[in-house]
Amino acid sequence: MGKKLYVGNLAYTVDSNQLTDLFTQVGSVDSSNVIMDRETGRSKGFAFVEMSADSEAQAAIEKFNGTELGGRAMNISEAKPQAPRDGGGRGGFSSRRSY
């Protein structure tokens, strides 16, 4: 089973294709996803990369953690599971007005 990695401290110019190209140096990449801000369309400076095997993910951490990409030293670690979100509605805002 593969392992998802958190890649932090990314330069805002780094895209998913660059991450895929970099991480394929140590193994097979299932997916890479730079997280983008919904409003601005700009990178938030972090991403997730999913490797095919746990050993490949560990090799990526050892090889790339602290190395520079786009002028910034990346922080790479195993991704933590996403915490469940409460609710689901629209954040408590309503388009209806009551007078």
C-alpha positions as a LaTeX table, in Angstrom:
\begin{tabular}{lrrr}
\hline
Residue & $x$ (\AA) & $y$ (\AA) & $z$ (\AA) \\
\hline
Met1 & 0.00 & 0.00 & 0.00 \\
Gly2 & 1.21 & 3.52 & $-0.81$ \\
Lys3 & 1.80 & 6.38 & 1.50 \\
Lys4 & 0.70 & 10.00 & 1.28 \\
Leu5 & 3.34 & 12.64 & 1.96 \\
Tyr6 & 2.92 & 16.24 & 3.06 \\
Val7 & 5.25 & 18.63 & 1.22 \\
Gly8 & 5.46 & 22.03 & 2.90 \\
Asn9 & 7.31 & 25.31 & 2.43 \\
Leu10 & 6.88 & 25.19 & $-1.34$ \\
Ala11 & 7.61 & 28.17 & $-3.53$ \\
Tyr12 & 4.37 & 29.55 & $-4.95$ \\
Thr13 & 5.66 & 28.86 & $-8.48$ \\
Val14 & 5.98 & 25.06 & $-7.97$ \\
Asp15 & 3.26 & 23.00 & $-9.65$ \\
Ser16 & 2.11 & 19.39 & $-9.44$ \\
Asn17 & 4.04 & 18.36 & $-12.56$ \\
Gln18 & 7.33 & 19.55 & $-11.04$ \\
Leu19 & 6.64 & 17.54 & $-7.89$ \\
Thr20 & 5.81 & 14.43 & $-9.89$ \\
Asp21 & 9.02 & 14.78 & $-11.89$ \\
Leu22 & 11.07 & 15.22 & $-8.72$ \\
Phe23 & 9.53 & 12.38 & $-6.71$ \\
Thr24 & 9.76 & 9.87 & $-9.57$ \\
Gln25 & 13.52 & 9.93 & $-8.92$ \\
Val26 & 12.86 & 7.67 & $-5.91$ \\
Gly27 & 9.80 & 5.69 & $-7.00$ \\
Ser28 & 6.41 & 5.57 & $-8.61$ \\
Val29 & 4.14 & 8.56 & $-7.92$ \\
Asp30 & 0.41 & 7.80 & $-7.81$ \\
Ser31 & $-0.61$ & 11.46 & $-7.52$ \\
Ser32 & 0.67 & 14.92 & $-6.65$ \\
Asn33 & $-1.54$ & 17.84 & $-5.75$ \\
Val34 & $-0.42$ & 21.40 & $-4.99$ \\
Ile35 & $-3.12$ & 22.96 & $-2.82$ \\
Met36 & $-4.52$ & 26.14 & $-4.34$ \\
Asp37 & $-6.40$ & 29.02 & $-2.73$ \\
Arg38 & $-9.98$ & 29.02 & $-4.04$ \\
Glu39 & $-10.33$ & 32.78 & $-4.16$ \\
Thr40 & $-6.97$ & 33.81 & $-5.64$ \\
Gly41 & $-6.05$ & 30.66 & $-7.58$ \\
Arg42 & $-2.57$ & 30.94 & $-6.10$ \\
Ser43 & $-0.68$ & 28.10 & $-4.43$ \\
Lys44 & $-0.96$ & 27.90 & $-0.65$ \\
Gly45 & 2.66 & 26.73 & $-0.45$ \\
Phe46 & 2.05 & 23.07 & 0.32 \\
Ala47 & 1.12 & 19.87 & $-1.47$ \\
Phe48 & 0.42 & 16.18 & $-1.08$ \\
Val49 & 2.28 & 13.48 & $-2.99$ \\
Glu50 & 1.14 & 9.87 & $-2.93$ \\
Met51 & 3.82 & 7.25 & $-3.53$ \\
Ser52 & 3.07 & 3.66 & $-4.62$ \\
Ala53 & 5.05 & 1.96 & $-1.83$ \\
Asp54 & 5.87 & 2.79 & 1.77 \\
Ser55 & 9.58 & 2.21 & 1.11 \\
Glu56 & 9.50 & 4.71 & $-1.77$ \\
Ala57 & 7.78 & 7.28 & 0.43 \\
Gln58 & 10.43 & 6.83 & 3.12 \\
Ala59 & 13.17 & 7.20 & 0.48 \\
Ala60 & 11.55 & 10.44 & $-0.72$ \\
Ile61 & 11.48 & 11.84 & 2.82 \\
Glu62 & 15.14 & 10.96 & 3.36 \\
Lys63 & 16.28 & 12.32 & 0.00 \\
Phe64 & 14.21 & 15.49 & $-0.39$ \\
Asn65 & 13.40 & 16.77 & 3.12 \\
Gly66 & 15.32 & 20.03 & 3.51 \\
Thr67 & 16.34 & 20.27 & $-0.16$ \\
Glu68 & 15.53 & 23.36 & $-2.19$ \\
Leu69 & 12.93 & 23.54 & $-4.92$ \\
Gly70 & 12.11 & 26.92 & $-6.41$ \\
Gly71 & 14.42 & 28.63 & $-3.92$ \\
Arg72 & 12.80 & 27.25 & $-0.74$ \\
Ala73 & 13.78 & 24.29 & 1.44 \\
Met74 & 10.95 & 21.75 & 1.39 \\
Asn75 & 9.58 & 20.14 & 4.56 \\
Ile76 & 8.48 & 16.59 & 3.80 \\
Ser77 & 6.75 & 14.21 & 6.20 \\
Glu78 & 4.11 & 11.53 & 6.26 \\
Ala79 & 0.69 & 13.14 & 5.86 \\
Lys80 & $-1.60$ & 12.91 & 8.85 \\
Pro81 & $-5.18$ & 11.72 & 8.30 \\
Gln82 & $-7.63$ & 14.52 & 7.64 \\
Ala83 & $-9.76$ & 15.34 & 10.66 \\
Pro84 & $-13.51$ & 14.99 & 10.10 \\
Arg85 & $-15.30$ & 18.24 & 9.56 \\
Asp86 & $-18.37$ & 19.27 & 11.53 \\
Gly87 & $-21.62$ & 20.20 & 9.90 \\
Gly88 & $-21.57$ & 20.70 & 6.22 \\
Gly89 & $-23.95$ & 23.55 & 5.51 \\
Arg90 & $-22.91$ & 26.94 & 4.33 \\
Gly91 & $-21.04$ & 28.16 & 7.38 \\
Gly92 & $-24.12$ & 29.45 & 9.16 \\
Phe93 & $-24.92$ & 32.09 & 6.57 \\
Ser94 & $-28.36$ & 32.27 & 5.07 \\
Ser95 & $-29.55$ & 34.08 & 2.00 \\
Arg96 & $-32.99$ & 34.49 & 3.58 \\
Arg97 & $-33.74$ & 37.52 & 5.62 \\
Ser98 & $-36.33$ & 37.59 & 8.32 \\
Tyr99 & $-37.71$ & 40.91 & 9.41 \\
\hline
\end{tabular}
